[in-house]
Each structure stands twice: as structure tokens, then as C-alpha cells.
């Protein structure tokens, strides 16, 4: 038994949303009780005590769209890389990296990502992987890292025809194999989906192959209308918009996740709503790639289950919260935009999306929920209660405010020190692997100078 207490407790439970001096009692992987620090200390006198020191205790964060394979892009210099648009970014950077990743580099990319997740209080991710140089076994390597790190992970491989039908088929089979593996896993920490890159790189034949090999318990995880080129190609080749094509191919549904959804219209929003398809917004990535601003506020208002992700741009969900907040105010020229919609996406909708793949409730601190809990060092300088906690989080915290991270009842970081992983060794291995990746790119294509800056 572990008690995390002596902190301002944000539960996300409407029945008891905030306690000034609250505590959470954890038994195994679940929350046994929520109450005042004094109450729980008396009820469980022999429990291990973790002192929040007056900071904030709240549910751990969930990231609904990640890219582990992008980890070693940080600081990578590729000669000749001078993108003029989104397709240049994809081919010049991301597809170049994923074509050269080895299985060991994929594993270390996952370990680096999971370390950052722990440090930023993220305990559940939905990852969308690509490593076209080594497809088979890649999801299992990430799954191995997930188990070691203690991070709950829903994984998929990015099916695409961009490197030919044989690799597309191999990607489909990797998804199928991992989905079945995850379904048989009893830890409650793994799930799988049928991953797809985007409509413009997937033929009807490959769409049919995905459908034929997707276990019925899983849905699809696909980039949708992230760039205008995706829409233009779909209109030209198929004579229909992307969401319409995905509807006709059976991709939409309550277990499916459509990332980005920038260039969609009102009718497509209706289809997403009618099929109960989940959408995920990735504000920093959209801005960084100059892709545009999606109609996220309208999606939320229409009742489309819309979550918040990072697209691998960061592992700090509060950074994504801050950027989404100002992006939509700026885009809509409306200072009242995003105040309620973005925190709903992060704190409510992400948990609802996760609930479609993992049985135990997450994103909430109440009896019977999963024991995914974080402590931050934030001490409010103005009064804090259930009516203004989101304002305190938005303006007073960032991911590195987190000092303690617990996932499924296991303490992964305490007082900013990782407890389950040898961070120094892992990061040293990552630096070596990243240098090898850069040299591989340079030797194969002559594009990279083999250095990180």
C-alpha cells in the first residue's frame, strides 16, 4: 500500500473534484481510496508515505498521438534538406530517418521517449511507428521498451505503399501480429491498432489488405488531411474527399483514430460524429510543419470525441495544452476560444479515448481507477479550488513541474529521479545509436553529414 498525500488534490471526479490537503491510497495497480491526508494516514497506518510537500497531486497525462521513431531527429543535420512544403518535410526528414532505423535504434528511440514521458508525467501513449528499413519485430521492440519503462502503450505500424507493395504487406502483418499479441497480454499495459500513414500513400488494394488482417477488436490509427496535398490527391484519384474515402473503405468507427483532420469540411465532420470516430489534435506539429490550423473547436462543439496529442514534437502535454490554447485564439481572432475546449480534450476526452482500448479507468483519481498519478511542485500564489484548477495548470505549470510519476501503482520517478531505469546509461546508448543512424543516412544517400548539432 502506498499513500501519496499532503498536496492539493485534483481528482477529475465530479463527485469530489478538489481537496485542499488530499491524498490517494494505492493498492497494487489501482486506487483504493481518495480522501484527506489525515483520513488516509489513519486508515492505512502501515502504508508507504509519499509526501507531496504541498504541491499538486493529479492524474497522470495521456498522449493520444506520438511518434517514437522521431526521437533521433533531435539535432540531426541532413545536407540538402530545404523543404518547400509538407511533402518535402515527409520525404526529406521523416521517411529518410525511418528507412534507416534498425531494430535496436527503434528500441532505444522508445526508451528515450519513455524517459521523457516519465519526466513530464505522461504514463499512457498511443504511438504511430514507422521503420521501413526494419519492419518485422519493430512493434515488439517498442513493446519491450514499454514494459521496461512501465508506460502503458497502444502501438501500431504505419502501413504505406510509398516503398512498394511488399513492404506495405509486411507492415500490415506486423500490425496484425502485434494486435494479437496485445490482446493476449494480461498486464493491461499493451494494446494494438492497425496503423496507416495517410490516404495519399495507401492504395485501395492495400486498404483491403489492412481490413482483411485487422482483428475485429482493433481500429485504425491514420493521419487524415494533415497536408492539403492529401486532400488534392484523394479528389484527383478517387473523386471524393478523404473522410468519404475512409468511410467507403470501412476505416471509420469508435475504435479508430483520425490524427490531424486539418482539411475537412462540415459533411466530413458529420461523418466523424455519426461513426463515433476519434480525432486527435497536434497543435505544435501542425504549426511547425506549416500545415495549417484544423477546425478543432468546431469538432469539439459538434460532439466529435477529440483528444490532444503531440505528434512526437514534444512529450510535454502541458506544452501542447498551452500552444493549443493560443493557436485557436489567434486563428479565430477570438480571445474566448479554447478556454474550455482544450482542457476538455486533455483531461476528459483523452481518458475517454483510452477507455476504448484499456479496461481500467484512467485520467481520474477515484476508487477502482488505475493508479496513474503525478505530483508537481507547483505551489499556488492565489487561491486554488475546483473552479480554477485549469487556469492554475495552464499558467503555472509545465511538464517539468512534475516531481513524482506513478503508473499502474509503480513509482517510476520520485523527487525527479527515475527509480526503474538507468537514465545515464540509456541516454549514452541513445547518443551512440543516433550517431550511427546519421552515418548510415550519409553513407546510403549522401544527404546527411553524419553529425548532430
Residue, then its C-alpha position, 0 to 999 in steps of 0.5 A: x500500500x502506498x499513500x501519496x498525500x499532503x498536496x492539493x488534490x485534483x481528482x477529475x471526479x465530479x463527485x469530489x473534484x478538489x481537496x485542499x490537503x488530499x491524498x490517494x491510497x494505492x493498492x497494487x495497480x489501482x486506487x483504493x481510496x481518495x480522501x484527506x491526508x489525515x483520513x488516509x494516514x489513519x486508515x492505512x497506518x502501515x502504508x508507504x508515505x509519499x509526501x507531496x510537500x504541498x504541491x499538486x497531486x493529479x492524474x497522470x497525462x495521456x498522449x493520444x498521438x506520438x511518434x517514437x521513431x522521431x526521437x533521433x531527429x533531435x539535432x540531426x543535420x541532413x545536407x540538402x534538406x530545404x523543404x518547400x512544403x509538407x511533402x518535402x518535410x515527409x520525404x526529406x526528414x521523416x521517411x529518410x530517418x525511418x528507412x534507416x532505423x534498425x531494430x535496436x535504434x527503434x528500441x532505444x528511440x522508445x526508451x528515450x521517449x519513455x524517459x521523457x514521458x516519465x519526466x513530464x508525467x505522461x504514463x499512457x501513449x498511443x504511438x504511430x511507428x514507422x521503420x521501413x528499413x526494419x519492419x518485422x519485430x519493430x512493434x515488439x521492440x517498442x513493446x519491450x521498451x514499454x514494459x521496461x519503462x512501465x508506460x502503458x502503450x497502444x502501438x501500431x505500424x504505419x502501413x504505406x505503399x510509398x516503398x512498394x507493395x511488399x513492404x506495405x504487406x509486411x507492415x500490415x502483418x506486423x500490425x496484425x501480429x502485434x494486435x494479437x499479441x496485445x490482446x493476449x497480454x494480461x498486464x493491461x499495459x499493451x494494446x494494438x491498432x492497425x496503423x496507416x500513414x495517410x490516404x495519399x500513400x495507401x492504395x485501395x488494394x492495400x486498404x483491403x489488405x489492412x481490413x482483411x488482417x485487422x482483428x475485429x477488436x482493433x481500429x485504425x490509427x491514420x493521419x487524415x488531411x494533415x497536408x492539403x496535398x492529401x486532400x488534392x490527391x484523394x479528389x484527383x484519384x478517387x473523386x471524393x474527399x478523404x473522410x468519404x474515402x475512409x468511410x467507403x473503405x470501412x476505416x471509420x468507427x469508435x475504435x479508430x483514430x483520425x490524427x490531424x483532420x486539418x482539411x475537412x469540411x462540415x459533411x466530413x465532420x458529420x461523418x466523424x460524429x455519426x461513426x463515433x470516430x476519434x480525432x486527435x489534435x497536434x497543435x505544435x506539429x501542425x504549426x511547425x510543419x506549416x500545415x495549417x490550423x484544423x477546425x478543432x473547436x468546431x469538432x469539439x462543439x459538434x460532439x466529435x470525441x477529440x483528444x490532444x496529442x503531440x505528434x512526437x514534437x514534444x512529450x510535454x502535454x502541458x506544452x501542447x495544452x498551452x500552444x493549443x490554447x493560443x493557436x485557436x485564439x489567434x486563428x479565430x481572432x477570438x480571445x474566448x476560444x479554447x478556454x474550455x475546449x482544450x482542457x476538455x480534450x486533455x483531461x476528459x476526452x483523452x481518458x475517454x479515448x483510452x477507455x476504448x482500448x484499456x479496461x481500467x479507468x484512467x485520467x481520474x483519481x477515484x476508487x477502482x481507477x488505475x493508479x496513474x498519478x503525478x505530483x508537481x511542485x507547483x505551489x499556488x500564489x492565489x487561491x486554488x479550488x475546483x473552479x480554477x484548477x485549469x487556469x492554475x495548470x495552464x499558467x503555472x505549470x509545465x511538464x517539468x513541474x512534475x516531481x513524482x510519476x506513478x503508473x499502474x501503482x509503480x513509482x517510476x520517478x520520485x523527487x525527479x529521479x527515475x527509480x526503474x531505469x538507468x537514465x545515464x546509461x540509456x541516454x549514452x546508448x541513445x547518443x551512440x545509436x543516433x550517431x550511427x543512424x546519421x552515418x548510415x543516412x550519409x553513407x546510403x544517400x549522401x544527404x546527411x553529414x553524419x553529425x548532430x548539432 
